[in-house]
Amino acid sequence: MRVFHFLPIAAFCLMAGACGTGKNQAELTAGIHLADLDTTALPGTDFYQYACGGWMKNNPIPAEYSQYGSFTILAENNRKQIQGLIEELAATQHEAGSVAQKVGDLYKIVMDSVKLNKDGITPIKAELDRLGALKDKKELYALLGEMQKKGIVSYNVLYVGADEMNSSMNAVQTYQTGLSMGEREYYLENDAATAKIRDAFRTHVQKMYQLAGFDEATAQKGVDVVMDVETRLAKAFRSRTELRDPHANYNKMSMEELKKAYPTFDWDAYLSALDLKDVKEIIVGQPASLKAAADILDTLPVDEQGLYLQWRLIDAAAGTLNDAMAEQNFDFYQRTMSGTQEMQPRWKRAVGTVSSALGEAVGQMYVEKYFPAAAKARMVTLVKNLQESLGERIKNLAWMGDSTKVKALEKLATFHVKIGYPDTWKDYSTLEIKDDSYWANMERANEWSHAEMVAKAGKPVDKDEWLMTPQTVNAYYNPTTNEICFPAGILQYPFFDMNADDAFNYGAIGVVIGHEMTHGFDDQGRQYDKDGNLKDWWTEEDSKRFDERAQVMVNVFDSIEVAPGVYGNGRMTLGENIADHGGLQVSYQAFKKATAANPLPVMDGFTPEQRFFLAYAGVWGNNIRPEEVLNRTKSDVHALGKWRVNGALPQIGAWYEAFNVTENDPMFVPVEKRVSIW
């Protein structure tokens, strides 16, 4: 089960360093775990194997995962810590309406498998019946709005977020959505692997209809309807690569223009059901997909509309119902699509549900126990060092003109930095957690989130709002607020080691900080100015030179064969690859500057420079199933872990020097062919 939040932002990781540990560098460790290495491999032949081969051998993928790496392990540790906090609350009674009652009771509801199996599909039965009784097409549009509020999206999604041309104000916007398999390629491509998944999806849909109480004939009809609707949508969808163009995704229309462009769509009923009143204009993300949705809504017979919306309900609720529904849902989305062998134990799913529905309530407990306030101050200092380093690099860019440099430095100076946790916590007093059903509670949680979102329409953007919870093992850059955010959850090994020296910490979390900063200047982020507005601040010549240099990066990752006959998508992953490249360059420069007066010693047989790159590679240690390689190559804007090392490091001159990589080594790339941007 997923609590629905729509968040179209750039995202990834975090950093802290030895600075502020209270120890001098001589007292600190190397941070490198020698058992993680495979010294039978040669650094210049396969650096990923050299740096992570031991870790990969010693950390096979558990049956409940499709991939297993540093992020996974850290998330596991955080989950166990949160489990302890939640179970402590669940063990006793609390005042009705208190946060403690809500956290504890929701956990117990998810854990109660006896009740879930006894209830079966009862929690969604009334909604299924209502959709099945649909007789009039005019009822559709209000239904779509009501369902979206509860977290059941179909055809299109409406959300409230910063207006990219006026980033200080929130605006009503739309975005393409509604594909059960997520990516358009699963509906349109005809290679053997994709066709096999598509066939499995048809089988899955039929089984789910039947588990929900439909007879075989109706279930088969439902399969045909689902495939028809979603294939038609997929044909109109923009690819993930096309979605990287923010200007193409910005199409502001007045309500009069919108009704003229999509005359069959009942905007008044739809917006009213979403509790949005007096809407003057809407920013349409992808006009073609919205037109396809409007056409399907207008032409598909009403009984088929009802059947399709019943599928969307079943699909959304499956993980909150009985074991049979949850296991079939897992079988397709995890086992078939990603290769995962076993479902996670119920306690992990319960912790995930509570941490999603009551994210900042859980986050507040988490940081109070596991994230000392002093860590914020240490992070502020480290981020400042990285900002200075990036500023120095911008000033020294040979390919960028002075006028563009001035604007770039202004943008860098106005970064809004968020570390650890928000200063003000969300108020969950109006969210009801009751002992009726898991699904009913998820609907209320989604309705609560929706109400919080639509209340922002037409109001100023709150730049202090967090778009990730403190316990999240990740970080992000948001272009419309020009902010970099580093939640507390990622400030742990292998990203940050309080007892390790600067070589390790600059190589690990330092690169992640630099990564997020560089997102402000990647192929998407560079199109936003210092105030977060989608506005061209580049000279034509500098923009052309950037594109030429970015194309070198595209070519590098396009040429990588990630599986037999399957190649990476350099254009889709461009932003993340530029951010990795910039993060490495910026953090390495900051590391050398920070240690210039007091050079670090050789430790465990490695120079400080070698430990920097080993720490970076160690962050991406990962084992992944073949099915998930194919899945992520279609859907993930990040390159696979192996190539965030073996694709990125050959572009960095300092890496060659650190490991004495020469033209005789397979990973060698001539200087004139290397990526050189930030």
MARBA-396466 format. One record per residue (C-alpha): x, y, z; residue in three letters. Coordinates in steps of 0.02 Angstrom, whole numbers. Layout:
<rs>
        X        Y        Z   residu
        X        Y        Z      ALA
...
</rs>
This chain:
<rs>
        X        Y        Z   residu
        0        0        0      MET
       62      173      -41      ARG
       13      339       34      VAL
       -1      453     -117      PHE
      112      603     -126      HIS
      157      682     -292      PHE
      331      755     -294      LEU
      411      795     -463      PRO
      582      852     -399      ILE
      765      810     -428      ALA
      834      701     -289      ALA
      974      603     -208      PHE
     1104      589      -61      CYS
     1196      677       93      LEU
     1363      724      190      MET
     1465      768      348      ALA
     1653      768      387      GLY
     1782      750      523      ALA
     1769      935      553      CYS
     1689      966      722      GLY
     1715      791      790      THR
     1814      852      938      GLY
     1961      745      883      LYS
     2114      792      781      ASN
     2148      698      619      GLN
     2286      592      700      ALA
     2156      512      815      GLU
     2040      462      674      LEU
     2030      301      574      THR
     2042      268      388      ALA
     1857      225      381      GLY
     1889       95      246      ILE
     1838      -84      287      HIS
     1973     -189      206      LEU
     1858     -339      195      ALA
     1749     -240       74      ASP
     1889     -237      -56      LEU
     1939     -365     -186      ASP
     2125     -336     -206      THR
     2137     -475     -337      THR
     2054     -351     -455      ALA
     2154     -209     -532      LEU
     2097      -29     -501      PRO
     2123       20     -682      GLY
     2030     -132     -748      THR
     1873     -135     -640      ASP
     1878      -11     -497      PHE
     1704      -58     -439      TYR
     1758     -239     -414      GLN
     1919     -181     -331      TYR
     1830      -66     -208      ALA
     1670     -165     -178      CYS
     1705     -345     -229      GLY
     1729     -406      -51      GLY
     1572     -318        7      TRP
     1470     -394     -136      MET
     1536     -568      -97      LYS
     1496     -550       88      ASN
     1324     -471       64      ASN
     1215     -580      -48      PRO
     1042     -514      -86      ILE
      915     -567       46      PRO
      759     -648      -27      ALA
      652     -496       14      GLU
      752     -378      -96      TYR
      777     -351     -282      SER
      940     -260     -246      GLN
     1044     -244      -90      TYR
     1170     -108      -54      GLY
     1227       29       63      SER
     1063      122       54      PHE
      966      -38       91      THR
     1071      -83      242      ILE
     1060       91      314      LEU
      872       94      286      ALA
      862      -75      374      GLU
      955       -6      525      ASN
      842      147      530      ASN
      689       35      516      ARG
      743      -68      666      LYS
      771       89      768      GLN
      600      155      719      ILE
      521      -14      755      GLN
      581       -1      935      GLY
      507      173      954      LEU
      340      124      877      ILE
      320      -41      971      GLU
      351       50     1134      GLU
      201      159     1096      LEU
       96       14     1032      ALA
      122      -82     1194      ALA
       17       38     1299      THR
     -143      139     1289      GLN
     -135      324     1251      HIS
     -254      470     1254      GLU
     -372      465     1105      ALA
     -316      585      970      GLY
     -137      597     1033      SER
        8      566      915      VAL
       59      419     1023      ALA
     -114      341     1002      GLN
     -109      365      814      LYS
       65      294      791      VAL
       36      146      906      GLY
     -138      102      844      ASP
      -94      113      659      LEU
       52       -5      687      TYR
      -60     -130      778      LYS
     -191     -120      640      ILE
      -63     -164      506      VAL
        8     -304      613      MET
     -162     -385      645      ASP
     -157     -517      508      SER
     -299     -614      589      VAL
     -419     -469      568      LYS
     -354     -429      393      LEU
     -386     -607      335      ASN
     -554     -616      420      LYS
     -610     -452      338      ASP
     -550     -507      166      GLY
     -608     -381       36      ILE
     -744     -310      148      THR
     -650     -145      173      PRO
     -666     -104      -14      ILE
     -831     -193      -51      LYS
     -944      -40      -38      ALA
     -828       61     -150      GLU
     -819      -80     -278      LEU
    -1009      -90     -280      ASP
    -1026       96     -304      ARG
     -907       95     -452      LEU
     -994      -58     -524      GLY
    -1161       33     -516      ALA
    -1097      179     -620      LEU
    -1231      220     -751      LYS
    -1201      400     -804      ASP
    -1041      467     -881      LYS
    -1073      633     -793      LYS
    -1036      548     -626      GLU
     -860      503     -683      LEU
     -773      668     -654      TYR
     -826      690     -473      ALA
     -779      509     -444      LEU
     -604      539     -511      LEU
     -581      682     -389      GLY
     -650      585     -242      GLU
     -538      437     -281      MET
     -382      543     -299      GLN
     -412      618     -126      LYS
     -407      440      -58      LYS
     -246      398     -150      GLY
     -322      308     -300      ILE
     -259      396     -456      VAL
     -309      359     -634      SER
     -293      446     -803      TYR
     -214      604     -734      ASN
     -164      680     -567      VAL
     -192      855     -504      LEU
      -77      930     -373      TYR
      -27     1096     -296      VAL
      154     1152     -304      GLY
      267     1298     -343      ALA
      231     1389     -506      ASP
      396     1368     -597      GLU
      379     1537     -682      MET
      330     1621     -517      ASN
      414     1509     -389      SER
      361     1606     -235      SER
      178     1558     -265      MET
       90     1389     -268      ASN
      -16     1343     -418      ALA
     -135     1204     -468      VAL
      -51     1084     -591      GLN
      -78      919     -681      THR
       40      776     -721      TYR
       28      616     -823      GLN
       -9      460     -722      THR
     -117      304     -722      GLY
       -5      165     -787      LEU
      -11       15     -670      SER
      160      -44     -729      MET
      231      130     -708      GLY
      329      151     -869      GLU
      257      174    -1044      ARG
      388       55    -1115      GLU
      304      -94    -1032      TYR
      151      -64    -1142      TYR
      239      -16    -1303      LEU
      402     -112    -1322      GLU
      403     -288    -1395      ASN
      569     -364    -1344      ASP
      553     -536    -1263      ALA
      582     -478    -1083      ALA
      454     -337    -1094      THR
      324     -445    -1183      ALA
      344     -576    -1047      LYS
      309     -448     -911      ILE
      159     -381    -1007      ARG
       86     -557    -1021      ASP
      116     -583     -835      ALA
       26     -419     -800      PHE
     -129     -480     -892      ARG
     -129     -638     -787      THR
     -104     -535     -629      HIS
     -250     -418     -667      VAL
     -367     -565     -696      GLN
     -315     -649     -533      LYS
     -339     -488     -436      MET
     -514     -460     -505      TYR
     -559     -638     -457      GLN
     -484     -621     -282      LEU
     -592     -466     -265      ALA
     -748     -570     -299      GLY
     -774     -553     -487      PHE
     -818     -704     -593      ASP
     -696     -766     -724      GLU
     -786     -689     -873      ALA
     -797     -517     -793      THR
     -615     -530     -739      ALA
     -562     -568     -917      GLN
     -662     -421     -982      LYS
     -577     -315     -849      GLY
     -406     -369     -914      VAL
     -453     -313    -1090      ASP
     -517     -146    -1027      VAL
     -362     -114     -920      VAL
     -244     -154    -1063      MET
     -345      -48    -1185      ASP
     -352      105    -1071      VAL
     -173       98    -1011      GLU
      -99       63    -1182      THR
     -193      212    -1253      ARG
     -125      318    -1111      LEU
       51      250    -1134      ALA
       52      300    -1317      LYS
       18      481    -1266      ALA
      139      484    -1120      PHE
      306      573    -1129      ARG
      455      463    -1095      SER
      562      493     -941      ARG
      691      572    -1054      THR
      562      691    -1128      GLU
      502      734     -953      LEU
      674      810     -919      ARG
      624      966    -1018      ASP
      542     1083     -890      PRO
      485     1208    -1022      HIS
      389     1073    -1115      ALA
      306     1025     -950      ASN
      246     1202     -917      TYR
       84     1245    -1007      ASN
      -17     1369     -904      LYS
     -198     1389     -957      MET
     -342     1493     -892      SER
     -497     1394     -848      MET
     -577     1462    -1006      GLU
     -431     1400    -1112      GLU
     -431     1234    -1022      LEU
     -615     1203    -1052      LYS
     -592     1248    -1234      LYS
     -442     1132    -1255      ALA
     -527      987    -1165      TYR
     -713     1022    -1190      PRO
     -778      850    -1141      THR
     -689      850     -972      PHE
     -802      913     -832      ASP
     -677     1024     -743      TRP
     -805     1100     -625      ASP
     -859      931     -554      ALA
     -680      868     -546      TYR
     -610     1020     -456      LEU
     -757     1030     -337      SER
     -731      848     -286      ALA
     -548      889     -254      LEU
     -602     1032     -139      ASP
     -526     1162     -254      LEU
     -631     1317     -275      LYS
     -609     1477     -375      ASP
     -468     1404     -478      VAL
     -420     1532     -610      LYS
     -286     1436     -704      GLU
     -200     1267     -710      ILE
      -25     1221     -768      ILE
      -42     1070     -882      VAL
      113      962     -875      GLY
       86      851    -1027      GLN
      -55      910    -1141      PRO
      -55      754    -1252      ALA
      -80      634    -1107      SER
     -218      742    -1036      LEU
     -303      742    -1206      LYS
     -290      553    -1216      ALA
     -366      539    -1042      ALA
     -508      657    -1088      ALA
     -542      559    -1248      ASP
     -547      393    -1156      ILE
     -663      463    -1024      LEU
     -777      529    -1160      ASP
     -781      374    -1272      THR
     -760      220    -1162      LEU
     -929      142    -1120      PRO
     -986      181     -944      VAL
     -987        0     -888      ASP
     -805      -16     -943      GLU
     -762      145     -854      GLN
     -832       70     -694      GLY
     -735      -90     -721      LEU
     -573        6     -749      TYR
     -596      114     -595      LEU
     -631      -45     -495      GLN
     -460     -106     -552      TRP
     -378       55     -494      ARG
     -459       33     -324      LEU
     -407     -150     -311      ILE
     -230     -108     -364      ASP
     -214       33     -238      ALA
     -288      -64      -92      ALA
     -212     -236     -122      ALA
      -71     -220        4      GLY
     -192     -171      143      THR
     -310     -319      125      LEU
     -297     -505      159      ASN
     -143     -613      129      ASP
     -206     -680      -37      ALA
     -223     -506     -112      MET
      -59     -444      -40      ALA
       36     -598      -98      GLU
      -32     -589     -276      GLN
       11     -404     -281      ASN
      188     -444     -224      PHE
      202     -587     -348      ASP
      184     -473     -497      PHE
      255     -305     -445      TYR
      403     -373     -347      GLN
      438     -553     -398      ARG
      401     -537     -584      THR
      453     -359     -618      MET
      602     -348     -500      SER
      653     -527     -458      GLY
      619     -512     -271      THR
      592     -685     -199      GLN
      500     -655      -34      GLU
      384     -525       37      MET
      452     -421      180      GLN
      398     -478      354      PRO
      241     -391      415      ARG
      330     -286      546      TRP
      435     -203      411      LYS
      282     -164      309      ARG
      197      -96      464      ALA
      343       17      506      VAL
      345       80      326      GLY
      159      118      331      THR
      169      215      494      VAL
      326      306      438      SER
      236      359      279      SER
       65      406      347      ALA
      135      493      503      LEU
      305      534      433      GLY
      357      684      534      GLU
      280      617      694      ALA
      393      465      677      VAL
      535      578      620      GLY
      522      684      776      GLN
      541      530      886      MET
      685      468      778      TYR
      790      626      787      VAL
      760      650      973      GLU
      839      481     1008      LYS
      961      453      865      TYR
     1015      622      796      PHE
     1103      741      917      PRO
     1071      924      886      ALA
     1258      957      878      ALA
     1265      858      715      ALA
     1170     1000      631      LYS
     1309     1123      671      ALA
     1442     1006      603      ARG
     1343      985      442      MET
     1325     1173      420      VAL
     1514     1192      423      THR
     1542     1052      300      LEU
     1411     1115      178      VAL
     1493     1286      186      LYS
     1660     1209      137      ASN
     1581     1124      -13      LEU
     1493     1285      -65      GLN
     1658     1377      -63      GLU
     1739     1240     -167      SER
     1602     1245     -299      LEU
     1614     1434     -303      GLY
     1800     1423     -336      GLU
     1773     1298     -475      ARG
     1641     1408     -558      ILE
     1759     1558     -552      LYS
     1896     1457     -637      ASN
     1791     1379     -776      LEU
     1878     1412     -941      ALA
     1723     1375    -1045      TRP
     1600     1492     -957      MET
     1590     1680     -988      GLY
     1599     1809     -849      ASP
     1417     1865     -855      SER
     1354     1687     -835      THR
     1479     1656     -695      LYS
     1408     1804     -598      VAL
     1232     1730     -609      LYS
     1294     1555     -563      ALA
     1384     1622     -409      LEU
     1229     1719     -358      GLU
     1128     1559     -369      LYS
     1256     1462     -268      LEU
     1260     1598     -133      ALA
     1071     1589     -111      THR
     1058     1400      -85      PHE
      933     1364       54      HIS
     1014     1228      160      VAL
      912     1106      266      LYS
      998      983      380      ILE
      934      842      490      GLY
      754      889      524      TYR
      630     1033      506      PRO
      621     1173      633      ASP
      431     1157      639      THR
      343      989      641      TRP
      181      945      551      LYS
       22      946      654      ASP
      -73      781      637      TYR
     -214      828      754      SER
     -346      818      617      THR
     -293      646      555      LEU
     -402      508      627      GLU
     -331      335      657      ILE
     -473      216      701      LYS
     -493       30      729      ASP
     -599       -4      576      ASP
     -482      -65      438      SER
     -306      -41      372      TYR
     -376       22      206      TRP
     -495      146      287      ALA
     -350      220      385      ASN
     -246      236      227      MET
     -389      326      141      GLU
     -401      448      286      ARG
     -211      473      284      ALA
     -219      513       99      ASN
     -366      630      123      GLU
     -267      718      261      TRP
     -117      739      146      SER
     -229      799        5      HIS
     -312      929      116      ALA
     -142      991      172      GLU
      -88     1006      -11      MET
     -241     1094      -84      VAL
     -242     1220       59      ALA
      -83     1290      -20      LYS
     -166     1334     -186      ALA
     -139     1516     -230      GLY
      -36     1546      -74      LYS
      150     1584      -52      PRO
      271     1437      -54      VAL
      333     1387      118      ASP
      520     1369       90      LYS
      541     1289      260      ASP
      430     1141      218      GLU
      523      975      201      TRP
      491      860       54      LEU
      570      709      140      MET
      552      644      316      THR
      701      654      436      PRO
      719      464      441      GLN
      737      451      251      THR
      901      379      185      VAL
      917      502       43      ASN
      935      688        6      ALA
      872      808     -127      TYR
      890      970     -221      TYR
      728     1063     -262      ASN
      749     1188     -404      PRO
      597     1297     -367      THR
      657     1338     -191      THR
      842     1322     -237      ASN
      866     1212      -85      GLU
      975     1066      -37      ILE
      909      951       99      CYS
     1001      818      199      PHE
      889      716      316      PRO
      959      643      476      ALA
      930      466      415      GLY
     1078      465      296      ILE
     1207      534      418      LEU
     1278      362      458      GLN
     1408      242      391      TYR
     1453      218      248      PRO
     1404      398      207      PHE
     1473      476      365      PHE
     1590      406      499      ASP
     1619      515      651      MET
     1777      418      689      ASN
     1852      425      514      ALA
     1965      560      444      ASP
     1930      688      309      ASP
     1989      575      167      ALA
     1845      456      202      PHE
     1710      583      243      ASN
     1745      698       98      TYR
     1747      547      -18      GLY
     1580      482       46      ALA
     1457      609      113      ILE
     1558      754       45      GLY
     1529      695     -132      VAL
     1344      677      -93      VAL
     1335      857      -34      ILE
     1426      911     -191      GLY
     1306      802     -291      HIS
     1154      894     -225      GLU
     1237     1063     -253      MET
     1280     1016     -431      THR
     1096      973     -463      HIS
     1069     1161     -461      GLY
     1179     1167     -616      PHE
     1138     1005     -707      ASP
     1043      998     -872      ASP
      878     1033     -781      GLN
      931     1132     -629      GLY
     1032     1257     -731      ARG
      870     1316     -811      GLN
      809     1390     -646      TYR
      876     1553     -577      ASP
      928     1596     -399      LYS
      747     1627     -351      ASP
      689     1459     -418      GLY
      606     1528     -574      ASN
      616     1438     -740      LEU
      714     1578     -823      LYS
      862     1577     -943      ASP
     1010     1663     -859      TRP
     1141     1595     -979      TRP
     1218     1679    -1130      THR
     1183     1587    -1292      GLU
     1367     1543    -1312      GLU
     1384     1472    -1135      ASP
     1224     1372    -1153      SER
     1290     1295    -1314      LYS
     1456     1252    -1232      ARG
     1366     1170    -1085      PHE
     1261     1064    -1202      ASP
     1416     1009    -1298      GLU
     1501      954    -1138      ARG
     1344      870    -1072      ALA
     1331      771    -1234      GLN
     1499      691    -1194      VAL
     1420      625    -1033      MET
     1268      562    -1128      VAL
     1382      467    -1248      ASN
     1478      387    -1104      VAL
     1324      313    -1023      PHE
     1237      270    -1187      ASP
     1385      157    -1227      SER
     1375       55    -1066      ILE
     1303     -120    -1090      GLU
     1212     -150     -925      VAL
     1148     -323     -977      ALA
     1170     -427    -1135      PRO
     1105     -319    -1276      GLY
     1038     -186    -1155      VAL
     1121      -16    -1145      TYR
     1109      127    -1022      GLY
     1009      284    -1061      ASN
     1131      428    -1053      GLY
     1001      561    -1086      ARG
      879      499     -953      MET
     1017      485     -822      THR
     1108      643     -874      LEU
     1060      750     -724      GLY
     1116      621     -597      GLU
     1276      583     -692      ASN
     1320      768     -701      ILE
     1285      782     -515      ALA
     1400      634     -475      ASP
     1536      711     -584      HIS
     1518      882     -503      GLY
     1507      807     -330      GLY
     1672      715     -354      LEU
     1762      867     -422      GLN
     1695      988     -292      VAL
     1722      874     -142      SER
     1897      821     -195      TYR
     1948     1004     -210      GLN
     1872     1043      -40      ALA
     1960      890       35      PHE
     2130      945      -32      LYS
     2104     1121       32      LYS
     2047     1062      204      ALA
     2201      952      226      THR
     2331     1062      140      ALA
     2406     1130      301      ALA
     2407      961      388      ASN
     2421      822      258      PRO
     2347      655      309      LEU
     2456      501      326      PRO
     2452      337      232      VAL
     2332      222      326      MET
     2300       36      300      ASP
     2417       46      151      GLY
     2316      180       61      PHE
     2356      363       31      THR
     2226      493       81      PRO
     2185      519     -104      GLU
     2156      333     -129      GLN
     2045      325       25      ARG
     1940      469      -44      PHE
     1897      369     -200      PHE
     1877      205     -107      LEU
     1752      290       10      ALA
     1655      356     -139      TYR
     1648      186     -222      ALA
     1598      102      -59      GLY
     1439      206      -52      VAL
     1382      118     -212      TRP
     1421      -61     -159      GLY
     1269     -157     -218      ASN
     1205     -326     -278      ASN
     1058     -324     -398      ILE
      948     -455     -480      ARG
      943     -467     -670      PRO
      757     -424     -675      GLU
      790     -265     -576      GLU
      931     -214     -693      VAL
      805     -212     -835      LEU
      672     -127     -730      ASN
      787       13     -672      ARG
      859       40     -845      THR
      681       81     -900      LYS
      628      180     -748      SER
      772      251     -645      ASP
      850      420     -683      VAL
     1005      361     -589      HIS
     1134      248     -671      ALA
     1161       79     -589      LEU
     1282       79     -441      GLY
     1423       -5     -536      LYS
     1421      130     -668      TRP
     1412      272     -544      ARG
     1588      211     -506      VAL
     1659      138     -667      ASN
     1571      266     -776      GLY
     1609      417     -666      ALA
     1788      394     -604      LEU
     1874      382     -775      PRO
     1817      562     -803      GLN
     1912      623     -647      ILE
     2096      666     -668      GLY
     2138      647     -484      ALA
     2080      466     -487      TRP
     2211      424     -618      TYR
     2346      503     -511      GLU
     2288      418     -351      ALA
     2294      242     -424      PHE
     2425      267     -560      ASN
     2302      221     -698      VAL
     2386      235     -868      THR
     2342      215    -1051      GLU
     2382       31    -1032      ASN
     2232        4     -916      ASP
     2059      -41     -987      PRO
     1971       99     -892      MET
     2087      234     -961      PHE
     2002      375    -1057      VAL
     2111      503    -1147      PRO
     2103      677    -1070      VAL
     2026      755    -1225      GLU
     1882      629    -1221      LYS
     1839      648    -1036      ARG
     1686      739     -970      VAL
     1729      914     -909      SER
     1585     1021     -847      ILE
     1588     1081     -667      TRP
</rs>
